[in-house]
């Protein structure tokens, strides 16, 4: 049958694996920052304003909160693309001949 034998995993492949793992961690952190700021800006601030726990003038803070959320989401997209590029390169070095 067809067997795919992996080649020796050298330092170059480990470097790409490291790129993958590092960028996946940054992706997770970026998504957590995005989610926290979306909850804060879209749920907590309006609720606290309506319940009169904070003054209505703090409604202006939602714009910077949304800006941080958008930047975190853009960073998450960047990190996931970089992670999969590193993973693809690592798989290419470990399995030089593969069928997909």
Residue pairs with C-beta under 8 A, 6 or more apart in sequence:
2 99
4 95
4 97
4 98
4 99
6 94
6 95
7 93
7 94
7 95
7 96
9 93
9 94
10 93
12 93
13 90
13 93
13 94
16 86
16 87
16 89
16 90
16 93
17 86
17 87
17 90
18 86
19 82
19 83
19 85
19 86
19 89
19 90
20 83
20 84
20 86
20 87
20 90
21 83
22 83
23 79
23 80
23 82
23 83
23 86
24 79
24 80
24 83
26 75
26 79
27 76
27 79
27 80
27 83
30 72
30 73
30 75
30 76
30 79
31 72
31 73
31 76
33 68
33 69
33 72
34 69
34 72
34 73
34 76
37 65
37 66
37 68
37 69
37 72
38 66
38 69
40 65
41 62
41 65
41 66
41 69
45 54
45 58
45 59
45 61
45 62
45 65
46 59
46 62
48 54
48 58
49 55
49 56
49 58
49 59
91 98
